[in-house]
Amino acid sequence: MNDNQLLRYSRHILLPQIGYEGQEQLVNSHALIIGAGGLGSPVALYLAAGGVGTLTICDFDEVDLTNLQRQIIHGTQSMGMNKAVSAQQTIQAINPEVAVQPIQERMTEASLRSLAEAADVVIDCTDNFTIRYAVNQVCVDLRKPLVSGAAIGFEGQVTVFDMRHGDSPCYHCLFPNLGGDEGLRCAENGVFAPLVGMIGTTQAAEAMKLLLGLGKSLQGRLLLLDVQTMDWRTLKLSKDVACPICNH
C-alpha cells in the first residue's frame, strides 16, 4: 500500500483483527456485485470506502427518478445513465484507489460464470429470481462464497452460502426453483428507504469478513429484519440432502 492508502485506511489498520496485513488483503481482493440498486448501493459504497481494491458491478438498468428514494449511490444528475456506470462515477469520487469494472449488459449464466471466476466473493443484490438461481448455480460450481440479501416493504433478510464448506446450504436449498420468476419487486410493492441500507450494509460487512477470513459468517443462518418492530431474528439453515444443485 502507498502512503495515501495507509492514511485512508488507518482506522481499519488500527483494528487488531485487521491490521496492515488484513487491509492489504482487502486492497488485493476482488468483489463481484450483482445489481446496483437499493442493496447494491450501500454494498458498493462500503466495499469501495473500506478499500476492496477491485469491484465488478453488474446492472443493465438506467437510473430513474423513482430509484433515488433509496438507491443512494445515484444522484439526480445520474438519471438516464446506466446504473453500473453511475455507481462507478460515485465510487471514483469517493475512492479513486478502487478499480471499478461496470458491466452494462443483462447477465446470463455464461457471463456470470466468467465474471465470478475472477472474483473472491459474489454479492447478490438483485430482486430477480432467475438471476438469483443463475448466480447460485455459478457459485456452487465454482465454490465461490455468495452473500445474498433481499428487502421488500419493511422486511429484509441476509445470509451467506459458502460452498467451500461441505455442510453449507445453497440458495436453492432455501428457495427451491419451482419455475417462473415470481420475485417481489419494489416497483410493484414498495420498500422503506432505510431498510435497503440496513440489509445492504450487512451484506457489505459479511463480504468483507469473508475476504478477511474474519469472525463467523452467516453461513447456515438466515438473518431476518422487521423494521416496523426493529426485531432481528436468526433462523438456522440446513443443507437439503435432496437439492439437485449442491448435491451432485
Buried (B, 14 or more C-beta within 10 A) or exposed (E): BEEEBEEBBEEBBEEEEBEEEBBBBBBBBBBBBBBBBBBBBBBBBBBBBBBBBBBBBBBBBBBBEEBBBBBBBBBEEBBEBBBBBBBBBBBBEEBEBBBBBBBBEEBEBEBBBEBBEEBBBBBBBBBBBBBBBBBBBBBBBBEBBBBBBBBBBBBBBBBBBBBEBEEBBBBBBBBEBEEEEEBBEBEEEEBBEEBBBBBBBBBBBBBBBBBBEBEEBBBBBBBBBBBEEEEEEEEEBEBBEEBEBBEE
